[in-house]
Amino acid sequence: MLLITIMYYVITGYLAVLCLYNFLKEKSVQNGVMYAIIMLPLLLRLFRLK
């Protein structure tokens, strides 16, 4: 069970980093806001907040 939890956080962190990279690279404000909205649940999961 511990291995599954660790892998879950690794995958979530990886996806959050990818979204952050795209957020910083994005020129359009609308797409930047979209990436920020996508990152919010991922970051909350990483910090173990609901």
KOLMIMI-561983 format. One line per field, with one value per residue (C-alpha): residue number from 1; x, y, z; residue in one letter. Coordinates in nm, 2 decimals. Layout:
REM residues N
num	c(NUM, ...) $
c1	c(X, ...) $
c2	c(Y, ...) $
c3	c(Z, ...) $
residu	c(A, ...) $
REM end
This chain:
REM residues 50
num	c(1, 2, 3, 4, 5, 6, 7, 8, 9, 10, 11, 12, 13, 14, 15, 16, 17, 18, 19, 20, 21, 22, 23, 24, 25, 26, 27, 28, 29, 30, 31, 32, 33, 34, 35, 36, 37, 38, 39, 40, 41, 42, 43, 44, 45, 46, 47, 48, 49, 50) $
c1	c(0.00, 0.29, 0.44, 0.11, 0.09, 0.44, 0.38, 0.06, 0.25, 0.53, 0.28, 0.09, 0.41, 0.52, 0.19, 0.21, 0.56, 0.45, 0.15, 0.38, 0.62, 0.34, 0.19, 0.52, 0.58, 0.22, 0.18, -0.20, -0.37, -0.67, -0.45, -0.24, -0.55, -0.65, -0.32, -0.35, -0.69, -0.56, -0.26, -0.47, -0.61, -0.27, -0.10, -0.37, -0.31, 0.06, 0.02, -0.24, -0.52, -0.87) $
c2	c(0.00, 0.24, 0.18, 0.27, 0.59, 0.69, 0.62, 0.83, 1.13, 1.08, 1.08, 1.37, 1.57, 1.49, 1.61, 1.93, 2.00, 1.95, 2.18, 2.44, 2.42, 2.48, 2.76, 2.95, 2.89, 2.99, 3.34, 3.34, 3.46, 3.23, 2.92, 3.03, 3.05, 2.71, 2.56, 2.73, 2.58, 2.23, 2.27, 2.36, 2.01, 1.85, 2.09, 2.03, 1.66, 1.70, 1.90, 1.66, 1.91, 1.85) $
c3	c(0.00, 0.08, -0.27, -0.43, -0.23, -0.32, -0.69, -0.67, -0.54, -0.79, -1.08, -0.94, -0.90, -1.25, -1.39, -1.18, -1.31, -1.67, -1.62, -1.45, -1.75, -2.00, -1.78, -1.78, -2.15, -2.25, -2.41, -2.41, -2.09, -2.15, -2.18, -1.88, -1.67, -1.79, -1.69, -1.35, -1.30, -1.40, -1.16, -0.85, -0.77, -0.84, -0.60, -0.34, -0.37, -0.33, -0.02, 0.11, 0.12, 0.00) $
residu	c(M, L, L, I, T, I, M, Y, Y, V, I, T, G, Y, L, A, V, L, C, L, Y, N, F, L, K, E, K, S, V, Q, N, G, V, M, Y, A, I, I, M, L, P, L, L, L, R, L, F, R, L, K) $
REM end
